[in-house]
Amino acid sequence: MFWRALQPFLDPVTKAKVAFATSEAEVRDAIRPHMGADVLYASLGGDKADATFDGPGHAQFMQAAEGRRAAKVAAAAAILAAEE
């Protein structure tokens, strides 16, 4: 539906570059000619190990980043309060 609404506004050269893949095999076949195996994940037919997500590690990282941000905000607020 979206593609039918969008395609009349695209240049024919651009429209010809669009491909839809409905399976992993189609994705691999579409990507491989354009990207080397060294940059593709194994699930896409490449040599790189598939990415994993460390939820607890990410949460810890984000909490530390929030602590640094809060400290910067507090420091800026103290400077502004001192200027008043």
C-alpha positions as CSV (number, residue, x, y, z in Angstrom):
1,M,0.0,0.0,0.0
2,F,2.7,2.5,1.0
3,W,4.8,1.6,-2.0
4,R,1.9,2.2,-4.4
5,A,1.3,5.6,-2.9
6,L,5.0,6.6,-2.9
7,Q,6.2,5.3,-6.3
8,P,4.5,7.9,-8.5
9,F,6.6,10.6,-6.8
10,L,10.0,8.8,-7.4
11,D,12.3,9.3,-10.3
12,P,12.2,6.2,-12.5
13,V,15.9,5.5,-11.9
14,T,15.4,5.6,-8.2
15,K,12.3,3.4,-8.4
16,A,14.2,0.8,-10.4
17,K,16.7,0.5,-7.5
18,V,14.1,-0.5,-4.9
19,A,13.7,-4.2,-4.2
20,F,11.5,-6.0,-1.6
21,A,12.7,-9.1,0.0
22,T,10.3,-11.5,1.8
23,S,12.7,-14.1,3.1
24,E,16.2,-14.2,4.5
25,A,17.4,-15.9,1.3
26,E,16.1,-13.0,-0.8
27,V,17.8,-10.5,1.5
28,R,21.1,-12.4,1.2
29,D,20.8,-12.5,-2.6
30,A,20.0,-8.8,-2.8
31,I,22.8,-7.7,-0.4
32,R,25.7,-9.9,-1.4
33,P,26.5,-8.2,-4.8
34,H,26.8,-4.8,-3.0
35,M,28.6,-5.7,0.2
36,G,31.6,-7.8,1.0
37,A,31.3,-10.9,3.3
38,D,33.7,-9.2,5.8
39,V,31.0,-6.6,6.7
40,L,27.9,-8.8,6.6
41,Y,26.7,-10.8,9.6
42,A,26.6,-14.6,9.3
43,S,22.8,-14.6,9.2
44,L,23.0,-12.6,6.0
45,G,25.6,-14.8,4.4
46,G,28.7,-12.9,5.6
47,D,31.7,-13.7,7.8
48,K,31.0,-11.5,10.8
49,A,29.6,-13.0,14.0
50,D,25.9,-12.1,14.5
51,A,25.5,-9.2,16.8
52,T,24.2,-9.8,20.3
53,F,22.5,-7.4,22.7
54,D,23.6,-7.3,26.4
55,G,20.4,-5.8,28.0
56,P,21.8,-5.5,31.6
57,G,25.1,-4.1,30.4
58,H,23.3,-1.5,28.2
59,A,21.1,-0.6,31.2
60,Q,24.2,-0.1,33.3
61,F,25.8,2.1,30.6
62,M,22.7,4.2,30.3
63,Q,22.4,4.7,34.0
64,A,26.1,5.9,34.2
65,A,25.4,8.2,31.2
66,E,22.4,9.6,33.0
67,G,24.4,10.2,36.1
68,R,27.0,12.2,34.1
69,R,24.3,14.2,32.4
70,A,22.6,15.0,35.7
71,A,26.0,16.1,37.2
72,K,26.5,18.5,34.2
73,V,23.0,19.9,34.6
74,A,23.5,20.5,38.3
75,A,26.9,22.2,37.7
76,A,25.3,24.5,35.0
77,A,22.4,25.3,37.4
78,A,24.9,26.2,40.2
79,I,26.8,28.5,37.8
80,L,23.6,30.2,36.8
81,A,22.4,30.5,40.4
82,A,25.8,32.1,41.3
83,E,25.4,34.7,38.6
84,E,22.1,35.9,39.9
